[in-house]
Amino acid sequence: MADAIHVNGLVKKFKHFTLGPVDLALPQGCVMGLIGENGAGKSTLINLLLGLKRPDEGSIEILGQPAQSDSAALRQQIGVVLDIPGFPSVMRAAEIGKLLSAGFPGWDGEKFRSLCEEFSLPQKTTFGNYSRGMKMKLSIAAALAHDPKLLILDEPTGGLDPVARDEILDLFYNFIQSPDRSILLSSHILSDLEKICDYIAFLHEGKILLQGEKDGLKETYGLLRGSRSEIDALPEEAVKGLRKTESGDEALVLRRYCPQAEPVTLEELMVYLLRYAKGE
């Protein structure tokens, strides 16, 4: 299976932060969730993927082409939603659609109008007067309206209520039904990633801490609740995180050592690996 995104040895250096080296692979036809705490480097990585920043080392291929290429055809195949949408604040939705249609030969104006209507976006209100949720919905409509092969999404459901988030996830799910379409989705709302992602990449302090199939990671790790003596009896390599509570101890463990461990959510996995990795 070809990769929609393939990153090898990627490094980007700043004065007080270094991203990388990062190796990352999103198979075509799949959804990858990019997770990590604030400042982990998620937005920097997305900017590098989009060619908005240039790497100091390493390579990036998007849909089989170098990410830094000036290929207009490649740009046509990528739909983007950024955490801070950048449309002109004085424009209305229809005007934004007309502006974008000039840059995308594959632009589907009827699809854009239909999505704006589905999202209940006010047609007479300028973008600058939209709520954050409305801005994200308009950005999603724009990303989907030119029939991309790859969606790169930075917090696309941020600012949306649970019902609206579920509607957006349904759109993404329908988008991915075609085997040549892929999604990279960065989000702090890990319950959204639980629903839709095939793969997870866990970014921490500029490096990939964990990467793999979501179901495989959840089968690999589990939560064991019990006494300290029960946990201490496990092999040292079995325990990856330890949390002390008033009612007992909880440990993130490798399930091959203790199959009785409870299933772990992505949020629990992230919290234990970061906050309780040393038994704090």
C-alpha positions in Angstrom: 0.0 0.0 0.0 1.3 3.4 -1.0 1.7 6.2 1.6 -0.4 9.4 1.4 2.2 11.0 3.6 5.8 9.7 4.1 8.2 11.6 6.4 11.8 10.5 6.9 14.3 12.0 9.3 12.5 15.3 9.4 14.1 18.0 11.6 13.2 21.7 12.1 15.2 23.7 14.5 14.1 26.8 16.3 15.9 28.8 19.0 14.2 27.1 22.0 12.6 24.0 20.3 13.6 21.3 17.8 11.1 19.1 16.0 12.5 15.8 15.1 13.9 13.7 13.9 10.5 12.5 12.9 9.6 9.4 10.8 5.9 9.2 9.9 3.9 7.1 7.5 0.1 7.5 6.7 -1.0 4.7 4.4 -3.3 5.7 1.6 -7.0 5.2 2.3 -6.5 5.6 6.1 -7.0 8.2 8.8 -4.2 9.1 11.2 -4.7 11.0 14.4 -1.9 13.3 15.5 -2.0 13.8 19.2 0.2 15.5 21.8 0.2 18.2 24.4 0.4 21.9 23.6 3.8 22.8 22.3 4.6 19.2 21.2 5.2 20.4 17.6 1.9 19.3 15.9 1.3 22.6 14.1 4.9 22.9 13.1 4.7 19.5 11.6 1.6 20.4 9.7 3.2 23.6 8.4 6.1 21.5 7.1 3.8 19.1 5.4 2.0 22.0 3.7 5.3 23.6 2.6 4.7 26.6 4.7 8.0 26.0 6.5 11.1 24.3 5.1 12.8 21.5 7.0 16.4 21.7 8.1 16.9 18.0 7.5 15.0 15.1 6.2 12.3 14.6 3.5 8.5 14.8 3.1 6.5 13.1 0.4 2.8 13.9 -0.1 0.9 11.7 -2.4 4.1 10.4 -3.9 5.6 13.9 -4.5 8.0 16.1 -2.6 6.1 18.4 -0.3 8.3 21.3 -1.2 7.6 21.0 -4.9 5.7 23.9 -6.6 3.3 21.4 -8.3 -0.1 23.1 -8.7 -1.6 19.6 -9.4 -0.4 18.4 -6.0 -1.9 21.4 -4.2 -5.2 20.7 -5.9 -5.3 17.3 -4.2 -4.9 18.6 -0.7 -7.7 20.0 1.4 -6.6 22.0 4.5 -8.3 23.2 7.7 -6.0 25.1 10.0 -6.5 25.9 13.7 -6.7 29.6 12.8 -8.7 30.0 9.5 -7.2 32.7 7.3 -10.1 33.9 5.1 -10.6 37.7 4.7 -12.7 38.9 7.6 -14.8 41.3 5.4 -16.0 38.5 3.0 -19.2 36.5 3.1 -19.4 32.8 2.5 -20.5 33.2 -1.2 -17.7 35.6 -1.8 -15.1 33.3 -0.2 -16.4 30.5 -2.5 -16.0 32.6 -5.6 -12.5 33.6 -4.5 -11.5 30.0 -4.0 -13.0 28.8 -7.2 -10.4 30.8 -9.1 -7.6 28.9 -7.5 -9.0 25.4 -7.8 -10.0 24.1 -11.3 -11.8 21.2 -9.6 -13.9 23.6 -7.4 -17.5 22.4 -7.0 -19.5 25.5 -6.2 -22.8 23.6 -5.7 -21.1 21.3 -3.2 -19.7 24.3 -1.3 -23.1 26.0 -1.2 -24.7 22.8 -0.1 -22.3 22.3 2.8 -22.7 25.9 3.9 -26.4 25.4 4.0 -26.0 22.1 5.8 -23.8 23.8 8.4 -26.5 26.6 8.8 -23.9 29.3 8.0 -25.4 32.8 7.7 -25.0 34.0 4.1 -25.2 37.7 5.0 -22.7 37.7 7.8 -19.1 38.4 7.1 -16.4 35.9 8.1 -15.0 38.2 10.7 -18.3 38.1 12.6 -18.6 34.4 12.6 -18.2 32.4 15.8 -15.2 30.1 16.0 -17.4 27.1 15.3 -18.8 28.8 12.2 -15.3 29.6 10.9 -14.3 26.0 11.3 -17.4 24.8 9.5 -16.7 27.2 6.6 -13.1 26.0 6.4 -14.2 22.4 6.3 -16.7 23.2 3.5 -13.9 24.9 1.5 -11.6 22.0 2.1 -14.1 19.4 0.8 -15.4 21.5 -2.2 -12.5 20.8 -4.6 -12.5 17.0 -4.3 -9.1 16.5 -2.6 -7.3 13.2 -2.1 -5.8 14.2 1.2 -7.2 16.2 4.0 -4.8 17.8 6.5 -6.8 19.0 9.5 -5.5 21.0 12.5 -8.2 21.0 15.2 -11.1 20.9 12.8 -13.8 20.3 15.4 -12.5 22.8 17.9 -15.2 25.2 19.1 -18.0 22.9 18.0 -20.6 21.4 20.2 -20.9 17.5 20.5 -23.7 17.3 17.9 -21.9 19.4 15.4 -18.7 17.5 16.0 -20.5 14.2 15.3 -21.9 15.6 12.0 -18.4 16.7 10.9 -16.9 13.3 11.8 -19.7 11.7 9.6 -18.5 13.9 6.7 -14.9 12.8 7.2 -16.1 9.2 7.4 -18.0 9.5 4.2 -14.9 11.2 2.6 -12.7 8.3 3.5 -14.9 5.6 1.9 -13.0 6.1 -1.3 -9.8 4.0 -1.1 -7.6 6.7 -2.6 -8.5 9.3 0.0 -6.7 9.9 3.3 -6.9 12.1 6.3 -4.3 13.5 8.8 -6.3 14.8 11.8 -4.7 16.7 14.6 -7.0 17.1 17.6 -7.1 17.5 21.4 -10.5 15.9 21.4 -9.3 12.3 21.7 -12.8 10.9 21.7 -13.2 12.1 18.1 -10.0 10.3 17.1 -11.3 7.1 18.8 -14.2 7.2 16.5 -12.6 7.7 13.1 -8.8 7.0 13.1 -7.0 3.9 11.9 -3.6 5.1 13.0 -2.2 7.2 15.8 1.0 9.2 16.0 1.8 10.6 19.5 4.1 13.6 19.4 5.9 14.7 22.5 8.6 17.4 22.9 9.1 17.4 19.1 9.6 13.6 18.7 7.2 10.7 17.9 6.8 8.9 21.2 4.4 6.3 19.9 3.0 5.4 16.5 0.9 2.6 15.1 -2.5 1.2 14.3 -5.0 2.5 16.9 -6.5 -0.9 17.6 -3.1 -2.4 17.9 -2.0 0.2 20.4 -5.1 -0.4 22.4 -4.5 -4.1 22.4 -0.9 -3.6 23.4 -1.6 -1.4 26.4 -4.1 -1.8 29.3 -5.0 -0.4 32.7 -4.4 -2.6 35.8 -6.1 -1.5 39.0 -4.9 -3.1 42.2 -2.6 -3.0 45.2 1.0 -1.9 45.0 2.1 -5.4 45.8 0.2 -6.8 42.8 1.7 -4.2 40.5 5.2 -4.7 42.0 5.0 -8.4 41.2 4.9 -7.7 37.5 8.1 -7.6 35.5 9.6 -4.1 35.4 9.3 -3.9 31.6 5.6 -4.6 31.9 4.7 -1.3 33.7 4.8 1.8 31.5 3.0 4.2 33.9 2.0 4.2 37.5 -0.6 6.4 39.3 -1.3 6.4 43.0 -4.8 6.9 44.2 -6.6 6.9 47.5 -8.4 3.7 46.6 -5.4 1.9 45.2 -2.8 2.1 42.4 -3.4 2.1 38.7 -0.8 1.1 36.2 -0.5 1.4 32.4 0.8 -2.1 31.5 1.7 -4.2 28.5 -1.2 -6.6 28.1 0.9 -9.5 27.1 2.2 -9.6 30.6 -1.3 -9.2 32.2 -4.2 -10.0 29.9 -6.6 -9.2 32.7 -5.8 -5.5 32.3 -8.7 -3.3 31.2 -8.9 -1.7 27.8 -7.3 1.7 27.6 -8.6 4.8 25.8 -6.4 7.1 23.8 -6.8 9.8 26.5 -5.7 7.4 29.2 -2.7 6.2 27.1 -1.6 9.8 26.5 -2.0 10.9 30.2 -0.2 7.8 31.6 2.7 8.0 29.2 3.2 11.7 29.9 2.1 12.4 33.5 2.6 9.1 35.2 5.5 7.5 33.2 7.8 7.7 36.2 5.2 7.0 38.8 4.6 10.6 39.8 
